[in-house]
Amino acid sequence: MSIRVKRAYDKPAANDGYRVLVDRIWPRGVSKVELKLDDWLKEIAPGRELREWFNHEPDKWDEFRARYRRELDDKPELVAGLADKAAKGVLTLVFGARDRDHNNAVALREYLKKRL
């Protein structure tokens, strides 16, 4: 089982496995062809209110993760689907944020790993 996170602006690789965009908003300036996604799960992304509150501010990271985990707890079918993909092979969570360490894909990977 392997769960990776990768910016939408990084070149896709052959070993990325199942690639899923986990943002509500399509990454600016990247085409569907360039992104080479297997799926786009808008519904797994943080809600608008949480996303706007967080605003990618590292000082809010711990509270963002706690709030996002609560949102994910209410989406068991989506979480189970991603966990299933990860159990079968490589799962790459694709995100558009500039900050590679403080974004919903990183928080989602952490959440999924605790459930596998």
BELLINSUL-V321401 format. One record per residue. N is the residue number from 1. RES is the residue in three letters. OMEGA is omega as a letter, one per 20 degrees, with the letter a starting at -180 (* if undefined). Layout:
n,res,omega
N,RES,OMEGA
N,RES,OMEGA
This chain:
n,res,omega
1,MET,r
2,SER,r
3,ILE,a
4,ARG,r
5,VAL,a
6,LYS,r
7,ARG,r
8,ALA,a
9,TYR,r
10,ASP,a
11,LYS,r
12,PRO,r
13,ALA,a
14,ALA,a
15,ASN,r
16,ASP,a
17,GLY,a
18,TYR,a
19,ARG,a
20,VAL,r
21,LEU,a
22,VAL,r
23,ASP,r
24,ARG,a
25,ILE,r
26,TRP,r
27,PRO,a
28,ARG,r
29,GLY,r
30,VAL,a
31,SER,r
32,LYS,r
33,VAL,r
34,GLU,a
35,LEU,r
36,LYS,a
37,LEU,r
38,ASP,a
39,ASP,r
40,TRP,a
41,LEU,r
42,LYS,a
43,GLU,a
44,ILE,a
45,ALA,r
46,PRO,r
47,GLY,a
48,ARG,a
49,GLU,r
50,LEU,a
51,ARG,a
52,GLU,r
53,TRP,a
54,PHE,r
55,ASN,r
56,HIS,r
57,GLU,a
58,PRO,r
59,ASP,a
60,LYS,a
61,TRP,a
62,ASP,r
63,GLU,r
64,PHE,a
65,ARG,r
66,ALA,a
67,ARG,r
68,TYR,r
69,ARG,r
70,ARG,r
71,GLU,a
72,LEU,r
73,ASP,a
74,ASP,a
75,LYS,a
76,PRO,a
77,GLU,r
78,LEU,r
79,VAL,a
80,ALA,r
81,GLY,r
82,LEU,r
83,ALA,r
84,ASP,r
85,LYS,a
86,ALA,a
87,ALA,a
88,LYS,a
89,GLY,a
90,VAL,r
91,LEU,r
92,THR,r
93,LEU,a
94,VAL,a
95,PHE,a
96,GLY,a
97,ALA,r
98,ARG,a
99,ASP,a
100,ARG,a
101,ASP,a
102,HIS,r
103,ASN,a
104,ASN,r
105,ALA,r
106,VAL,r
107,ALA,r
108,LEU,r
109,ARG,r
110,GLU,r
111,TYR,a
112,LEU,a
113,LYS,r
114,LYS,a
115,ARG,a
116,LEU,*
